[in-house]
Amino acid sequence: MSANLLTLEGVHTHIGAYHILHGVDLVVPKGQLTMLLGRNGAGKTTTLRTIMGLWHASQGRVRFGDKDITALHTPQIAELGIAYVPENMGIFSDLTVKENMLLAARGAKTAEQMDESRLQWIFGLFPAVEKFWNHPAGKLSGGQKQMLAVSRAIVEPRELLIVDEPSKGLAPAIINNMIDAFDQLKKSGVTILLVEQNIHFAQRLGDSVAVMDNGRVVHSGRMAEFSADEELQQSLLGLAL
């Protein structure tokens, strides 16, 4: 299998009459955390949705390991071991935290059938998930909902975790908790692709980085090198880390 767990080659995506992605080339190395950065409207979320089959590429290829997943539907892609946390988190507000988790644990029909050791691991990452286990998810704070969304994505073992702006709207203390959790996830062997606007978040976590502009990846490389090059940051993002 390739050292890159996920590879996009010349991916174009149209949404109705709009041509959003214009030949995206992107690699996500296995076992690393890759940051996908870019200004608003650069095509980052569309890239994630195309990977997950929510929108289909009109040209180009998406490969997961050595498997071409370009034409697969979202449930088929998820079955391969890819989890996706969208920007809106997708929480079922009227269900309890436990019920949200059970829905994602496809191998269990009752909460008692969920993998207890894995749940304890998740509770260690996100104590609020355990604390509010029997509470309606809609009553959680924004940070707690984000913790639940990520917990739900990893309630079963995944090879690749894709998350869209996990720190958006969160308080600094919650962001630091989220950074620690993603760091532990990475150390557990999960490959992660993150879209993020919080530069501190990106700097702390990223192994590799890809920067998008106008529907293309215009820079890719090591996060440490990108963090050290203020001129490059300024030209690509309009700001310095």
N, C-alpha and C positions, 0 to 999 in steps of 0.2 A: 504494500500500500504506500502511496505517496506520503512524503513528510508533511505535505499540506493536507489538512483534513478537509478543507473547503476551498474550491477554486472556481472563480468566475472568469470566463474568457469571452471578451467582446460582447457583453450582454447589453441588448437594447430592450427597453420596455415602453410600450405605448399604453396610455390610459385614455380610451376613447380616441379623440382626435389629437391628443397631446403626446408628444414624443419626450419622455421624461429621462430615461437613461440612454446615453449615447455611446455605447461600447465600453462598459465597465470591465476592467481587469482587476481582480482582487484575489489575494491568497490569504488564507487563515492557517498559520502553521499549527500542527497538532501539539497540544499541551500548553499552548501559549494563550495570552489574552491580547487580542487585537483590538485597537481603538479605531473606530471609523469617525473621522472628524470632518467638519465643513460648515460653511455658513448655512443659515436657514434657506431651504429651497434648493440645496445642492444635489439632492437625490438620495440622501442616506436612508430615509424610511422606505422609499420605493425599492431600494436595493434589498433591504431586509425582507420586505413583502414578496419580492420576486424570488429570493432564495426559498421562502416558505411555500411558494406556489399559490399565494393569495392573488398575485398577478403573474401572468406567464410571460416569459421573455419572448419577444417577437423575433429575436435573432441572438445568436451566441449560445454558450453552454454554461450550465451550472453543474459542478461535479462535487459529490460528497465522497471523499476517499477516491476510489476508482470507479464509482457508480455515477452514471449520468442521471441527474434528477430533474433536468430541465422541464420535462413534460409531465412530471408526476403531480398528483393532486396533494393538497395539504395533509390529509390524514396519512397518505402513503409516506410522505416526507417525515412526518412526526414518528411514524413507526420505525424509521431507520435509526432513531436515537437523537433527534434534533428537537429542542424545546425553544419556544419563542415567547418572550414577554413583550407585548406591544406597548406603545407609549401610554395608551389609556388603561393599561394593566388588565382589562378584561375580567375584573372581579364580579362575581354574582352577589350583588348587594343584599338581596333578601335571604341568602343562605348564610349559615354560620361559617366560621373559619374552618371548622371540621368538615362540613359538607363541601366547601370549596376544594379542600384537599382531597377528599374522597373521590370527587369527580375526576380529578387528575390522575388518581392512582388506579389505572385501568385494570390492574390485576386483582383489585379488591372490590368486594360488593358491600362490605360493612367496614366501619372504622377499625374494628378489631382485627380485620384481615390485613390492614396496612402493615408494612414492614416496621416493626417497633424500633429496631436499632437505627433505621434510617430516619424515622421521625425524631428520635432523640438527638441525632446528629443535626437535623434541621433546627430543632429547638435550641441547640447550642449556638447555631449561627444567628437565629432570629428568636430571642426569648419571647417577644411579643406574640408570636404565633401560638405558643403554648399558653401564655397568659390569657389570651382572648379566644381560646379554642372553641368555646360554646357561645360566643357572642356573634350577632349578625355582622357580616363583613362590611356592610354599609355604614356601620357606626364607628369603624376604625378611622384613625387619622390618615393623612396622605402617606406619611412614612410607613405606618403599619400596613396599609394596603399594598405598598410597594414590596414590603417584606413578604407579605402573603403571596403576591404574584410570583416572586422569585421562588419561594418555597414550593408553590404549586408546580412550577416548572421542573423542579429537581426532586419531587416526591418519588419518582422512579429514576434509576440511573440513566444519565444522558451522556452522549459523547460530545455533543455541541450544544452550548447554551447561547442564544441570541437575545440580546436585551436592548430595547430602544429607550434611551435617556432615563436610566434608573434614578438619577439624582434630581430630576426636574421638580422644582417646587419644594424640596426637602430642606429642613433646618440643618445647619452645619453639623450638629451632634449626630443626627440620623445619617448624614452623608458619610461621616467617619465610620459609623457602624456598618454601613453598606460596603464601604471600601474594604474593611476587615473581612466581611463575609465573602466578598468576591475573591479576595486574596486566598482565603481558606479553600474556596471552591477550586481555584486554579491549582493549588497545591495537592488537591485530591485527585487531580488528573483530568478534570473537565476542561475542554477547549472552549474559549469564550470569545464572542464577537460583540462588542459594545458600541453603540452610538451614544455619544456623550457631548454635551456643551460645556460642562464644568471642567475647566482646564486642570484644576487641582486634582480632581478625580482621575482624569486621563493620565496625568503625570505620575501619580502614585501607583497606578495599576498596570499601565500598558507595557507590554513587551515589544510589540510592533505596532505600527500606525499606518493608516491609509487616509489621505485627505482627498475629499471630493469637491468638485466645483463644476457646476453646469452639466450634471449628469455623467461625469467622468471621474476616475481616480487620477489626480494630477500629481500625487506624490505618495510614495510608500517606502518604508524603511524601518529602522529601529527607533523605538520611542525615545530612548536616551539621547540619541543623536539629534532627533527633531527638537527635543526639549532644550538642547544646548545651542540651537541655531536660531537666535531671535530674528535675524533678517528673514529667514525662510518662513518662520511663523507669521511674521508681519505681512509678507507677500501673499501667503496662502489663506490666512484666517483674518487678517486685519488687526491682529493683536499679538502680544508676546506673552509667553507662559511665565 
